[in-house]
């Protein structure tokens, strides 16, 4: 949502879990953008933090790649960081093709980057799968070793100046009804002009700095979802990926300055690196408030509720 000192530095798109045992996640308060959607049909979500302007010292937990995130990472011109991959043969081929600059800590497809990640000692309720972490200095070192470009080619999103304090409403609550315990709510805070995030009924924080997760912009994209592989129940979300999707546009809702706006999203499925566009109802590209953009993708059957301040 904002130009920054590091605007020409290439970002890293990092796969992070929604599993309760892995919460709170490390790094997300410093992400430029976060994308959240269902990974297991009808239940578990997964997140991708995009880190460019700010890079946390440590990021985690790290989890496996999912095809729906790969073309989004590509559209942001990010280096794609993950620990393992979905068990789909065609997807292994995609990662191995080098179509995206990847760093796979599990060494089972794409670029093997295990030496740049580590397992930390479990904290709280963490399980073994939740202990995968990486230091950003190591990720940068790995990207250089792999010969990846470190220059950013993504032009970003347009932005506007934020509403003056006296123009902002006194509050508002947004509920995004993923299946529990993956459900999220955002409470608008007039003073900071941000949306404090609650995850599974608990205030969402960053493990690194204990800061509350509070994006300045929340986007909710509506897109059809269906299981892609029976047994594992991997989800396929119709958001314009070049492999499985028929749809590459849909309705969207935008929350900034304490208000709700309606519009559409578009991503040309004929090109893996096509930009994910957001437009208002008049067809103009959405201008975001400076600061973090959080994107939640839900299917039409999932409840979305915005309650403005009384």
C-alpha positions as CSV (number, residue, x, y, z in Angstrom):
1,X,0.0,0.0,0.0
2,X,3.0,2.3,0.3
3,X,6.3,3.1,-1.3
4,X,9.2,2.6,1.1
5,X,13.0,2.9,1.3
6,X,13.3,-0.7,0.0
7,X,10.9,-0.3,-2.9
8,X,13.4,-1.7,-5.3
9,X,14.4,-4.7,-3.2
10,X,12.7,-7.9,-4.2
11,X,10.2,-9.3,-1.7
12,X,10.0,-12.8,-0.1
13,X,6.6,-14.6,-0.1
14,X,6.6,-16.9,2.9
15,X,4.2,-19.8,3.5
16,X,2.9,-19.8,7.1
17,X,0.4,-22.0,8.9
18,X,-3.0,-21.2,10.5
19,X,-2.8,-24.2,12.9
20,X,-3.6,-23.2,16.4
21,X,-0.5,-24.9,17.8
22,X,1.7,-22.7,15.6
23,X,0.2,-19.5,16.8
24,X,1.2,-16.7,17.2
25,X,3.2,-16.6,14.0
26,X,6.5,-14.7,13.8
27,X,6.9,-11.8,11.4
28,X,3.4,-11.0,10.2
29,X,3.3,-7.5,11.9
30,X,6.1,-6.5,9.4
31,X,4.6,-8.0,6.2
32,X,3.7,-5.6,3.5
33,X,0.9,-7.9,2.5
34,X,-0.7,-11.1,3.8
35,X,-2.9,-13.5,1.8
36,X,-5.0,-16.0,3.7
37,X,-7.2,-18.7,2.2
38,X,-8.4,-22.3,2.6
39,X,-5.7,-24.9,2.0
40,X,-7.7,-28.0,3.1
41,X,-11.2,-27.9,1.6
42,X,-13.8,-26.7,4.2
43,X,-11.4,-26.3,7.0
44,X,-7.7,-25.4,7.5
45,X,-6.5,-22.1,6.1
46,X,-2.9,-21.1,5.2
47,X,-1.2,-17.7,5.0
48,X,1.5,-16.2,2.8
49,X,3.3,-13.2,4.2
50,X,4.9,-10.9,1.6
51,X,8.0,-9.2,3.1
52,X,9.7,-6.4,1.2
53,X,9.7,-3.0,2.9
54,X,10.4,-4.6,6.2
55,X,12.0,-7.9,7.0
56,X,11.7,-9.4,10.4
57,X,14.8,-10.9,12.0
58,X,13.0,-14.3,12.1
59,X,10.0,-15.6,10.3
60,X,7.9,-18.7,11.0
61,X,6.4,-21.1,11.3
62,X,7.2,-22.2,7.8
63,X,4.9,-24.7,6.1
64,X,4.3,-26.3,2.7
65,X,3.7,-24.8,-0.7
66,X,0.2,-24.7,-2.2
67,X,-0.4,-24.1,-5.9
68,X,-3.0,-21.3,-5.2
69,X,-0.3,-19.2,-3.6
70,X,2.5,-19.8,-6.2
71,X,0.9,-17.7,-9.0
72,X,0.2,-14.9,-6.4
73,X,3.8,-14.9,-5.3
74,X,4.8,-14.8,-8.9
75,X,2.5,-11.8,-9.5
76,X,4.2,-10.0,-6.7
77,X,7.6,-10.9,-8.2
78,X,8.5,-12.5,-4.9
79,X,11.0,-15.2,-4.0
80,X,8.8,-18.1,-2.8
81,X,9.8,-19.6,0.6
82,X,8.2,-22.8,1.9
83,X,8.8,-25.9,3.9
84,X,7.7,-28.8,1.7
85,X,4.8,-29.0,-0.7
86,X,1.3,-30.3,-1.4
87,X,1.4,-34.0,-2.4
88,X,0.2,-33.4,-6.0
89,X,2.4,-34.8,-8.7
90,X,1.6,-31.9,-11.2
91,X,2.5,-29.4,-8.5
92,X,5.9,-31.0,-7.9
93,X,6.5,-30.6,-11.7
94,X,5.5,-26.9,-11.4
95,X,8.0,-26.3,-8.6
96,X,10.7,-28.3,-10.4
97,X,10.2,-26.4,-13.7
98,X,11.8,-23.2,-12.1
99,X,8.7,-21.2,-13.2
100,X,9.0,-19.4,-9.8
101,X,12.2,-18.6,-7.8
102,X,11.6,-20.9,-4.9
103,X,13.4,-21.8,-1.6
104,X,12.2,-25.1,-0.3
105,X,13.4,-25.8,3.3
106,X,12.3,-29.5,2.9
107,X,14.4,-30.1,-0.3
108,X,11.5,-32.1,-2.0
109,X,10.8,-30.0,-5.1
110,X,12.0,-26.7,-6.5
111,X,15.3,-25.2,-5.1
112,X,16.6,-27.1,-2.1
113,X,17.2,-24.5,0.6
114,X,17.3,-26.6,3.8
115,X,20.6,-25.1,4.9
116,X,19.0,-21.6,5.1
117,X,16.2,-22.6,7.5
118,X,16.2,-24.4,10.9
119,X,14.1,-26.1,13.5
120,X,13.7,-24.1,16.7
121,X,13.0,-25.6,20.1
122,X,9.2,-26.0,20.4
123,X,7.5,-23.3,22.4
124,X,4.1,-23.6,24.1
125,X,1.9,-26.1,22.2
126,X,4.1,-26.3,19.1
127,X,4.3,-29.6,17.3
128,X,7.3,-30.7,15.3
129,X,5.8,-29.4,12.1
130,X,5.4,-26.0,13.7
131,X,9.1,-25.5,14.5
132,X,10.4,-24.6,11.0
133,X,11.8,-21.1,11.0
134,X,14.2,-18.9,9.0
135,X,16.3,-15.8,9.7
136,X,15.9,-13.2,6.9
137,X,19.7,-12.8,6.7
138,X,19.9,-16.5,5.7
139,X,17.1,-16.2,3.2
140,X,18.9,-13.3,1.5
141,X,22.1,-15.3,1.5
142,X,20.4,-18.2,-0.1
143,X,18.7,-16.1,-2.7
144,X,22.1,-14.7,-3.7
145,X,23.7,-18.1,-3.7
146,X,20.9,-19.3,-6.1
147,X,21.6,-16.4,-8.4
148,X,18.1,-15.0,-8.0
149,X,17.6,-11.3,-8.9
150,X,17.3,-9.2,-5.8
151,X,15.7,-6.3,-7.7
152,X,12.0,-5.8,-7.4
153,X,9.9,-5.6,-10.7
154,X,6.5,-5.5,-9.1
155,X,5.0,-2.0,-9.4
156,X,2.8,-2.4,-6.3
157,X,-0.7,-0.9,-5.7
158,X,-1.8,2.7,-5.9
159,X,-2.4,4.5,-2.6
160,X,-4.2,7.5,-1.1
161,X,-3.6,9.6,1.9
162,X,-5.5,8.3,4.9
163,X,-8.6,10.0,6.1
164,X,-8.1,12.7,8.8
165,X,-9.0,11.7,12.3
166,X,-12.3,13.7,12.3
167,X,-13.4,12.0,9.1
168,X,-13.1,8.5,10.5
169,X,-15.9,6.5,12.1
170,X,-15.8,5.5,15.8
171,X,-15.4,1.8,15.1
172,X,-16.7,-1.1,13.1
173,X,-16.4,-4.9,13.1
174,X,-15.7,-7.2,10.2
175,X,-16.2,-11.0,10.6
176,X,-14.8,-13.4,8.1
177,X,-16.3,-16.8,8.8
178,X,-13.7,-19.4,8.0
179,X,-14.4,-22.7,9.8
180,X,-13.5,-22.4,13.5
181,X,-10.8,-22.1,14.8
182,X,-9.6,-20.4,11.7
183,X,-12.4,-17.7,11.8
184,X,-11.2,-14.1,11.9
185,X,-12.6,-10.7,13.0
186,X,-11.2,-7.2,12.5
187,X,-12.1,-4.4,14.9
188,X,-11.6,-0.9,13.4
189,X,-9.7,1.4,15.6
190,X,-10.3,5.1,14.8
191,X,-7.1,6.4,16.5
192,X,-4.6,4.3,14.5
193,X,-6.9,3.9,11.4
194,X,-6.2,0.2,11.5
195,X,-8.1,-3.1,12.0
196,X,-7.2,-5.1,15.0
197,X,-7.3,-8.8,14.1
198,X,-8.8,-11.6,16.2
199,X,-8.1,-15.2,15.2
200,X,-10.2,-18.0,16.5
201,X,-11.5,-15.7,19.2
202,X,-8.0,-14.6,20.4
203,X,-6.2,-11.3,19.7
204,X,-3.7,-12.0,17.0
205,X,-0.1,-11.0,17.8
206,X,3.4,-11.3,16.4
207,X,5.6,-13.9,18.2
208,X,8.6,-11.7,17.5
209,X,7.6,-8.4,19.0
210,X,4.3,-9.2,20.8
211,X,2.7,-6.4,18.6
212,X,-1.0,-6.7,17.8
213,X,-1.7,-7.6,14.2
214,X,-3.5,-4.6,12.8
215,X,-3.6,-4.1,9.0
216,X,-4.5,-0.7,7.6
217,X,-6.4,-2.3,4.7
218,X,-8.5,-5.5,4.6
219,X,-9.6,-7.0,1.3
220,X,-12.1,-9.9,1.1
221,X,-12.1,-11.7,-2.3
222,X,-15.0,-14.0,-3.2
223,X,-13.9,-17.1,-5.2
224,X,-15.3,-20.6,-5.6
225,X,-13.5,-23.4,-3.8
226,X,-13.6,-27.2,-4.4
227,X,-11.5,-30.2,-3.3
228,X,-8.8,-31.0,-5.8
229,X,-7.5,-34.3,-4.5
230,X,-9.8,-36.7,-2.8
231,X,-8.3,-38.2,0.4
232,X,-6.1,-35.2,1.2
233,X,-8.9,-32.8,0.3
234,X,-6.5,-30.1,-0.9
235,X,-8.6,-27.1,-2.0
236,X,-8.5,-25.4,-5.3
237,X,-9.6,-21.8,-5.2
238,X,-10.7,-20.2,-8.5
239,X,-8.4,-17.1,-8.4
240,X,-6.9,-17.3,-11.8
241,X,-4.2,-19.9,-11.5
242,X,-3.0,-21.2,-14.9
243,X,-3.4,-24.9,-14.1
244,X,-6.8,-25.7,-12.6
245,X,-9.0,-22.5,-12.9
246,X,-11.8,-21.5,-15.2
247,X,-12.5,-18.2,-13.3
248,X,-10.1,-15.3,-13.0
249,X,-12.4,-12.5,-11.6
250,X,-15.0,-12.1,-8.9
251,X,-16.5,-9.7,-6.4
252,X,-14.5,-8.1,-3.6
253,X,-15.0,-6.0,-0.6
254,X,-12.5,-3.4,0.7
255,X,-12.1,-2.0,4.2
256,X,-10.1,1.1,4.8
257,X,-10.6,4.4,6.7
258,X,-13.3,2.5,8.7
259,X,-15.5,2.1,5.6
260,X,-16.6,-0.7,3.4
261,X,-16.3,-0.5,-0.4
262,X,-17.5,-2.9,-3.0
263,X,-15.7,-3.8,-6.2
264,X,-14.0,-6.7,-8.1
265,X,-10.7,-8.5,-8.3
266,X,-9.1,-9.8,-11.5
267,X,-6.1,-11.9,-12.4
268,X,-5.5,-13.0,-16.0
269,X,-5.2,-16.8,-15.8
270,X,-3.4,-17.0,-19.2
271,X,-0.3,-15.5,-17.5
272,X,1.2,-16.9,-14.3
273,X,2.8,-13.5,-13.5
274,X,-0.3,-11.4,-14.2
275,X,-1.0,-8.8,-11.6
276,X,-3.8,-9.4,-9.1
277,X,-5.9,-6.3,-9.7
278,X,-8.5,-4.7,-7.4
279,X,-11.1,-2.3,-8.9
280,X,-13.9,-0.2,-7.4
281,X,-17.5,-0.2,-8.7
282,X,-16.6,2.5,-11.3
283,X,-13.8,0.4,-12.7
284,X,-11.0,2.5,-11.2
285,X,-8.1,0.7,-9.5
286,X,-8.5,0.7,-5.7
287,X,-6.2,3.1,-3.9
288,X,-5.1,1.7,-0.6
289,X,-4.3,3.5,2.6
290,X,-0.5,3.5,3.3
291,X,0.4,0.4,5.4
292,X,-0.3,-3.3,5.5
293,X,-2.8,-4.9,3.1
294,X,-4.4,-8.1,4.4
295,X,-6.3,-10.3,1.8
296,X,-8.8,-12.9,2.9
297,X,-10.2,-15.1,0.2
298,X,-13.5,-16.9,0.9
299,X,-16.0,-18.9,-1.1
300,X,-19.5,-17.5,-1.7
301,X,-21.0,-19.9,0.9
302,X,-18.8,-18.4,3.7
303,X,-20.3,-15.6,5.8
304,X,-18.9,-12.1,5.6
305,X,-20.3,-9.5,8.0
306,X,-19.5,-5.8,8.3
307,X,-21.1,-4.1,11.2
308,X,-20.4,-0.3,11.1
309,X,-20.1,1.7,14.3
310,X,-23.5,2.6,15.8
